[in-house]
Amino acid sequence: MHLSTVIASAVLLLAEANVISAKAIMHMPGALRRRHHLGHMEKTADRILRREPQSNSLLSVAAPTNTTNQTIAAACVSSLSKLTSVDNDAGLAACYNVMQFDSKQGAFEADLRLYQMFDPSGSFAGLSVNDIMLSVTYPASTMFQSLTKRKKRDVVERQSAAVSEVQQYTLFGTFQKNLDLSKLNDTQIMSLMLPDVKLNAVNSSQTPITANVTAADGAWFVVGQFSGEFKNSLVGPTVATAAMAVAAPFVLPGVTLGIFPTGLIITCAWTVLFFLAYGFGTLGRIKYRDVYRKRKAAQAGRTGKRI
């Protein structure tokens, strides 16, 4: 069992290589945290978080109050109760809301919640929610960090509920400072705020398995900023890519180098070598002239003649 756990952690870490290279967070619930063999994976997740902005001074970010928490929970449960199925085999659904957004500062606070909607099936059959790792990735224009993780009661304790809340997160994000958000509409801004949520685990055969929480597997922007404006057909990665191009600052053509200036570098290198050779030659001639004048002056001094 000891060896199989170590192998499982190594295989899962390799499977997450593409997530580590992106701006993402990874979450391991309590059961996995108690396995010391997976400690190196937690350290990797910490290093990822440290790459992201460590200041949330742009917004006053805090865990939601009891009243706010109940409002968010009621809106999420109301929206998720309409789901008859989910695309991921883990049976999980997400509820994602932007609670604060400052367009001038380009910063926002988001609330992410996971719910156990259906029993795991397929490759996730037999796996507990505590054996699933979560990764969250935003578009390239958005940097973020997980500020608060508020764990709810274990799913087993709430199995009688139709919708069981598993985990809550508070996320803080900022957009690239060179983006002009005034050029974007609400749909484009929501696309830049919409994360890609992925579920990762290792099955009984020590094989890594993954599943995506798609837009159809959750409730998005149901409360808070942009509430009721989300449309699955309009908000997505394609729109986010187009929005980054629209919000990018205008660059006057011809004032920057469009390609790597290999020829310019070679020309500059030869120019430097030429000036070095010419300079050293000139210094040599100056020194020879000074020596010649001193020699002639010495000869003139012995003969009484001036030059």
matplotlib code that plots the C-alpha trace (Angstrom):
import matplotlib.pyplot as plt

x = [0.0, 2.9, 4.5, 1.3, 0.5, 3.9, 3.5, 0.0, 1.3, 4.1, 1.8, -0.7, 2.1, 3.2, -0.3, -0.6, 2.5, 0.4, -1.5, 1.8, 3.0, -0.2, -1.5, -3.5, -4.2, -4.5, -6.5, -6.2, -8.9, -8.2, -7.9, -5.1, -3.3, -2.9, -0.9, 2.7, 3.7, 1.8, 3.5, 5.7, 2.6, 1.4, 4.7, 4.4, 1.0, 2.4, 5.1, 2.4, 0.5, 3.6, 3.9, 0.6, 0.0, 0.4, -1.4, -5.1, -4.9, -6.9, -10.1, -11.3, -11.4, -12.8, -14.7, -18.5, -20.6, -23.2, -25.9, -23.9, -23.0, -26.6, -27.5, -24.8, -25.7, -29.4, -28.7, -26.3, -28.7, -31.6, -29.6, -28.0, -31.2, -32.3, -29.5, -30.5, -27.0, -23.4, -20.7, -18.0, -17.9, -17.1, -20.7, -19.5, -20.9, -19.5, -21.1, -19.0, -19.8, -17.9, -18.7, -16.6, -15.2, -13.3, -12.9, -10.5, -8.1, -8.7, -9.3, -12.1, -13.1, -14.7, -16.5, -16.2, -18.2, -18.2, -21.3, -21.8, -24.7, -24.6, -22.9, -19.4, -19.5, -17.2, -13.5, -14.4, -16.7, -15.8, -13.7, -14.5, -14.6, -11.6, -9.5, -10.0, -7.6, -9.0, -7.1, -8.3, -6.9, -7.8, -7.2, -3.7, -4.7, -5.8, -3.6, -5.1, -4.6, -6.7, -7.0, -9.4, -10.6, -13.6, -14.2, -17.7, -18.9, -18.1, -20.4, -21.4, -22.9, -25.1, -25.9, -29.6, -29.5, -30.3, -27.3, -24.3, -21.8, -18.2, -15.9, -15.8, -13.1, -12.5, -10.4, -8.7, -7.8, -6.2, -6.1, -3.0, -2.4, -2.0, -5.6, -8.1, -11.3, -13.4, -13.2, -15.0, -18.6, -19.9, -19.8, -16.1, -15.2, -17.0, -15.0, -11.8, -13.1, -14.4, -12.0, -11.3, -12.1, -10.5, -10.8, -7.8, -7.5, -5.8, -8.0, -7.5, -5.2, -2.9, -3.8, -4.4, -7.8, -9.2, -12.5, -13.5, -16.3, -17.8, -20.1, -23.0, -21.9, -22.5, -24.1, -22.1, -22.6, -26.0, -25.4, -23.2, -21.6, -23.0, -25.8, -28.1, -26.0, -24.2, -25.0, -23.1, -23.2, -21.6, -19.1, -16.1, -12.3, -12.8, -14.5, -11.7, -9.0, -10.8, -11.3, -7.6, -6.9, -9.5, -8.3, -4.6, -3.1, -2.6, 1.0, 2.0, 3.3, 7.0, 8.2, 9.1, 11.0, 8.5, 11.1, 14.2, 16.9, 19.5, 21.1, 21.2, 23.0, 25.6, 26.1, 26.5, 29.0, 31.1, 30.8, 32.1, 35.0, 35.8, 35.9, 37.9, 40.5, 40.6, 40.7, 43.6, 45.5, 44.9, 46.1, 49.2, 49.9, 49.4, 51.8, 54.4, 54.0, 54.6, 57.7, 59.0, 58.6, 60.3, 63.2, 63.5, 63.3, 66.1, 68.3, 67.6, 68.5, 72.0, 72.7, 71.2, 68.7, 65.0, 62.4]
y = [0.0, 2.3, 1.8, 2.1, 5.4, 6.8, 5.6, 7.2, 10.5, 10.5, 9.6, 12.3, 14.9, 14.1, 14.3, 17.8, 19.1, 21.2, 22.7, 23.6, 25.6, 27.7, 30.1, 27.6, 26.5, 23.0, 21.8, 18.5, 17.9, 16.7, 12.9, 13.5, 16.1, 13.5, 11.3, 12.5, 10.8, 13.6, 16.4, 17.3, 18.0, 20.5, 22.3, 22.5, 24.0, 26.6, 27.5, 28.1, 30.4, 32.4, 33.2, 35.0, 38.6, 38.5, 41.8, 42.3, 45.9, 47.0, 45.5, 44.9, 41.1, 39.1, 35.9, 36.4, 37.1, 34.7, 36.7, 36.9, 33.3, 32.2, 34.5, 32.9, 29.4, 29.9, 31.3, 28.4, 25.7, 27.2, 27.3, 23.9, 22.1, 22.5, 20.3, 16.8, 15.6, 16.7, 16.0, 15.0, 11.5, 12.8, 14.1, 17.5, 20.9, 24.4, 27.6, 30.6, 34.3, 37.6, 39.4, 42.6, 44.1, 47.4, 48.2, 51.1, 49.0, 45.8, 43.7, 41.4, 39.0, 35.7, 33.0, 29.4, 26.5, 22.8, 20.7, 16.9, 16.6, 13.0, 9.8, 9.3, 7.1, 5.9, 6.4, 8.2, 5.4, 4.4, 7.5, 9.7, 13.5, 13.6, 11.7, 14.4, 17.3, 20.5, 22.8, 26.3, 28.1, 31.6, 33.1, 34.4, 38.0, 37.2, 36.6, 35.3, 33.6, 31.7, 33.8, 31.8, 28.2, 27.5, 23.8, 22.6, 19.6, 16.2, 15.1, 12.0, 14.2, 15.9, 13.0, 13.6, 16.9, 17.0, 19.3, 18.7, 21.6, 20.2, 23.3, 27.0, 29.3, 33.0, 34.1, 37.4, 38.3, 41.1, 41.8, 42.8, 46.5, 47.2, 46.1, 48.8, 47.3, 50.3, 48.8, 45.6, 44.8, 42.7, 39.5, 39.9, 40.9, 37.8, 35.7, 37.0, 36.2, 32.7, 29.9, 26.5, 24.0, 20.6, 17.5, 15.2, 11.9, 8.5, 5.4, 2.0, 1.0, 3.9, 5.6, 9.3, 10.4, 13.9, 15.5, 19.1, 21.0, 22.5, 25.5, 23.1, 21.6, 24.6, 27.9, 31.0, 34.6, 33.9, 36.5, 39.5, 41.3, 40.4, 38.3, 36.9, 38.0, 34.7, 32.8, 29.7, 30.4, 33.8, 33.5, 31.3, 30.9, 32.0, 35.2, 35.8, 35.5, 38.0, 40.3, 40.4, 41.4, 44.2, 45.5, 45.4, 48.9, 50.2, 49.9, 52.2, 50.1, 50.5, 51.8, 48.4, 45.4, 42.8, 40.0, 39.1, 41.4, 38.8, 40.9, 44.0, 42.2, 40.8, 44.2, 45.8, 43.2, 43.8, 47.6, 47.2, 45.1, 47.7, 50.6, 48.5, 47.7, 51.3, 52.7, 50.6, 51.5, 55.2, 54.9, 53.1, 55.9, 58.6, 56.9, 56.5, 60.2, 61.2, 59.0, 60.4, 64.0, 63.3, 61.7, 64.6, 67.0, 65.2, 65.4, 69.1, 69.7, 68.1, 70.0, 73.3, 73.2, 73.6, 71.8]
z = [0.0, 0.8, -2.6, -4.5, -2.9, -3.8, -7.4, -7.5, -6.4, -8.9, -11.8, -10.8, -10.6, -14.1, -15.3, -13.8, -15.7, -18.0, -15.1, -13.3, -16.3, -16.2, -13.7, -11.5, -8.0, -6.8, -3.9, -2.0, 0.6, 4.1, 3.4, 0.9, 3.1, 5.8, 3.4, 3.9, 0.6, -1.3, 0.6, -2.4, -4.5, -1.9, -2.1, -5.8, -5.5, -3.0, -5.5, -8.1, -5.8, -5.0, -8.7, -8.6, -7.2, -3.5, -2.8, -2.5, -1.6, -4.6, -3.1, 0.4, 0.2, 3.1, 3.7, 3.2, 6.2, 7.3, 5.5, 2.3, 2.5, 2.8, -0.1, -2.3, -1.2, -1.9, -5.4, -6.2, -4.9, -6.8, -10.1, -9.6, -8.7, -12.3, -13.5, -14.5, -15.3, -15.5, -18.1, -15.6, -14.2, -10.7, -10.4, -9.2, -10.2, -9.7, -8.7, -9.6, -8.8, -9.0, -5.8, -6.4, -9.6, -10.0, -13.7, -13.0, -11.0, -13.1, -10.0, -8.9, -6.1, -6.9, -5.0, -6.2, -4.6, -5.5, -5.0, -5.1, -7.5, -8.6, -7.7, -9.3, -12.4, -15.1, -14.3, -11.1, -9.8, -6.2, -5.6, -2.7, -3.2, -0.8, -3.4, -6.1, -6.8, -8.1, -10.6, -11.6, -14.6, -15.8, -19.3, -20.0, -19.3, -15.7, -12.7, -9.5, -6.1, -3.7, -0.6, 1.5, 1.5, 3.6, 4.1, 4.6, 6.5, 5.0, 2.2, 4.2, 6.9, 4.3, 2.1, 2.7, 1.0, -2.8, -3.4, -1.1, -0.8, -0.7, -0.7, -0.9, -2.2, -2.3, -5.3, -6.0, -9.6, -11.5, -15.2, -17.1, -16.6, -20.3, -21.1, -21.7, -20.1, -21.3, -24.8, -23.6, -23.0, -20.1, -22.0, -22.9, -19.3, -18.0, -20.4, -18.9, -15.4, -16.3, -15.0, -16.4, -13.6, -13.9, -11.6, -11.2, -9.4, -9.5, -9.8, -8.2, -11.0, -10.2, -13.5, -13.6, -14.6, -15.3, -16.0, -16.8, -15.0, -18.2, -18.4, -18.5, -15.2, -13.0, -12.2, -13.3, -12.3, -10.6, -7.8, -7.3, -10.3, -13.8, -12.1, -14.7, -17.7, -18.3, -21.5, -22.2, -26.0, -25.6, -22.7, -23.2, -24.1, -27.7, -26.6, -24.0, -26.7, -28.9, -25.9, -25.1, -28.7, -28.5, -25.1, -26.0, -26.4, -30.0, -31.2, -34.0, -36.9, -37.8, -34.4, -33.0, -34.4, -35.6, -35.7, -33.8, -35.2, -36.1, -38.9, -36.7, -33.9, -36.4, -37.9, -34.5, -33.5, -36.6, -36.0, -32.4, -33.6, -36.2, -33.7, -31.3, -33.9, -35.2, -31.7, -30.6, -33.8, -33.2, -29.6, -30.8, -33.3, -30.6, -28.3, -31.1, -31.9, -28.2, -28.0, -31.3, -30.1, -26.8, -28.6, -31.0, -28.1, -26.3, -29.4, -29.8, -26.2, -26.6, -29.8, -28.7, -31.5, -31.2, -33.2]

ax = plt.figure().add_subplot(projection="3d")
ax.plot(x, y, z, "-o")
ax.set_aspect("equal")
plt.show()
